């Protein structure tokens, strides 16, 4: 399991030393299509394995702070790459349309 996600959480929210994600109220456990999953509400939810979480991660600074959808935005949404700038034709280039 990639630790890139938890590193992003630590970078954004800091570390909560001595605490693990497994004890945080924001770690949710459920099942989907017969498979058990663990997800962090502060990181974001998806049906992808890419957002699966580990009990053993050292907690971030949001440990024990309830996630409120109306007030908060998951970090996953902030990390997504935005659309690329549209490039026009190079000067002197022939276009087909």
C-alpha positions as a LaTeX table, in Angstrom:
\begin{tabular}{lrrr}
\hline
Residue & $x$ (\AA) & $y$ (\AA) & $z$ (\AA) \\
\hline
Unk1 & 0.00 & 0.00 & 0.00 \\
Unk2 & 1.40 & 3.35 & $-1.03$ \\
Unk3 & 2.24 & 5.75 & 1.76 \\
Unk4 & 1.88 & 8.75 & $-0.57$ \\
Unk5 & $-1.60$ & 9.46 & 0.82 \\
Unk6 & $-0.58$ & 9.62 & 4.46 \\
Unk7 & 2.48 & 11.70 & 3.58 \\
Unk8 & 0.15 & 14.20 & 1.90 \\
Unk9 & $-2.06$ & 14.23 & 5.02 \\
Unk10 & 0.95 & 14.85 & 7.27 \\
Unk11 & 2.20 & 17.60 & 4.97 \\
Unk12 & $-1.19$ & 19.34 & 4.92 \\
Unk13 & $-2.37$ & 18.81 & 8.51 \\
Unk14 & 0.70 & 17.87 & 10.54 \\
Unk15 & 1.38 & 14.77 & 12.63 \\
Unk16 & $-0.38$ & 13.52 & 15.75 \\
Unk17 & 2.45 & 11.51 & 17.29 \\
Unk18 & 1.45 & 8.67 & 19.54 \\
Unk19 & $-1.87$ & 8.19 & 17.74 \\
Unk20 & $-2.79$ & 5.83 & 14.93 \\
Unk21 & $-5.45$ & 6.18 & 12.26 \\
Unk22 & $-7.12$ & 2.99 & 13.54 \\
Unk23 & $-8.28$ & 4.91 & 16.64 \\
Unk24 & $-9.60$ & 7.98 & 14.79 \\
Unk25 & $-13.33$ & 8.57 & 14.38 \\
Unk26 & $-12.72$ & 9.67 & 10.77 \\
Unk27 & $-11.55$ & 6.22 & 9.68 \\
Unk28 & $-14.58$ & 4.38 & 8.38 \\
Unk29 & $-14.77$ & 0.67 & 7.70 \\
Unk30 & $-17.26$ & $-0.90$ & 5.36 \\
Unk31 & $-17.67$ & $-3.40$ & 2.59 \\
Unk32 & $-18.20$ & $-3.06$ & $-1.11$ \\
Unk33 & $-18.86$ & $-5.98$ & $-3.43$ \\
Unk34 & $-17.76$ & $-8.43$ & $-0.79$ \\
Unk35 & $-14.49$ & $-6.68$ & $-0.01$ \\
Unk36 & $-13.71$ & $-4.89$ & 3.25 \\
Unk37 & $-12.33$ & $-1.38$ & 2.96 \\
Unk38 & $-11.01$ & 1.36 & 5.26 \\
Unk39 & $-11.26$ & 5.02 & 4.22 \\
Unk40 & $-10.34$ & 8.34 & 5.84 \\
Unk41 & $-13.07$ & 10.97 & 5.64 \\
Unk42 & $-10.50$ & 13.79 & 5.67 \\
Unk43 & $-8.63$ & 12.24 & 2.72 \\
Unk44 & $-11.76$ & 11.46 & 0.71 \\
Unk45 & $-13.94$ & 8.56 & $-0.32$ \\
Unk46 & $-14.00$ & 6.62 & $-3.56$ \\
Unk47 & $-14.64$ & 3.07 & $-4.71$ \\
Unk48 & $-11.00$ & 2.79 & $-5.74$ \\
Unk49 & $-8.35$ & 0.82 & $-3.90$ \\
Unk50 & $-6.18$ & 3.91 & $-4.32$ \\
Unk51 & $-7.97$ & 5.59 & $-1.41$ \\
Unk52 & $-7.81$ & 2.59 & 0.93 \\
Unk53 & $-6.32$ & 3.40 & 4.31 \\
Unk54 & $-4.21$ & 1.44 & 6.80 \\
Unk55 & $-4.87$ & 1.06 & 10.51 \\
Unk56 & $-1.13$ & 1.35 & 11.16 \\
Unk57 & $-0.66$ & 4.87 & 9.74 \\
Unk58 & 0.51 & 7.48 & 12.26 \\
Unk59 & $-2.41$ & 9.89 & 12.60 \\
Unk60 & $-2.46$ & 13.35 & 11.08 \\
Unk61 & $-3.40$ & 16.63 & 12.77 \\
Unk62 & $-7.09$ & 16.04 & 12.00 \\
Unk63 & $-7.11$ & 13.10 & 14.43 \\
Unk64 & $-10.33$ & 13.24 & 16.43 \\
Unk65 & $-11.66$ & 16.33 & 14.64 \\
Unk66 & $-15.01$ & 15.41 & 13.07 \\
Unk67 & $-15.23$ & 15.86 & 9.30 \\
Unk68 & $-18.18$ & 18.04 & 8.29 \\
Unk69 & $-19.10$ & 17.83 & 4.58 \\
Unk70 & $-20.75$ & 21.25 & 4.71 \\
Unk71 & $-17.62$ & 22.98 & 6.03 \\
Unk72 & $-14.68$ & 20.83 & 4.93 \\
Unk73 & $-13.22$ & 19.62 & 1.64 \\
Unk74 & $-11.38$ & 16.26 & 1.41 \\
Unk75 & $-7.67$ & 16.49 & 0.68 \\
Unk76 & $-8.04$ & 14.08 & $-2.25$ \\
Unk77 & $-10.00$ & 16.76 & $-4.12$ \\
Unk78 & $-7.27$ & 19.32 & $-3.54$ \\
Unk79 & $-4.57$ & 16.95 & $-4.80$ \\
Unk80 & $-6.28$ & 16.10 & $-8.08$ \\
Unk81 & $-4.60$ & 17.54 & $-11.08$ \\
Unk82 & $-6.51$ & 20.32 & $-12.74$ \\
Unk83 & $-7.24$ & 20.40 & $-16.45$ \\
Unk84 & $-4.31$ & 21.16 & $-18.68$ \\
Unk85 & $-4.18$ & 24.57 & $-20.26$ \\
Unk86 & $-5.41$ & 24.36 & $-23.80$ \\
Unk87 & $-2.66$ & 25.07 & $-26.20$ \\
Unk88 & $-3.34$ & 26.86 & $-29.42$ \\
Unk89 & $-1.59$ & 26.08 & $-32.68$ \\
Unk90 & 2.05 & 27.02 & $-32.97$ \\
Unk91 & 2.56 & 30.11 & $-35.07$ \\
Unk92 & 2.76 & 29.09 & $-38.72$ \\
Unk93 & 1.22 & 25.66 & $-38.04$ \\
Unk94 & $-1.58$ & 24.55 & $-40.33$ \\
Unk95 & $-4.84$ & 23.59 & $-38.62$ \\
Unk96 & $-7.40$ & 21.17 & $-40.01$ \\
Unk97 & $-10.48$ & 22.71 & $-38.43$ \\
\hline
\end{tabular}
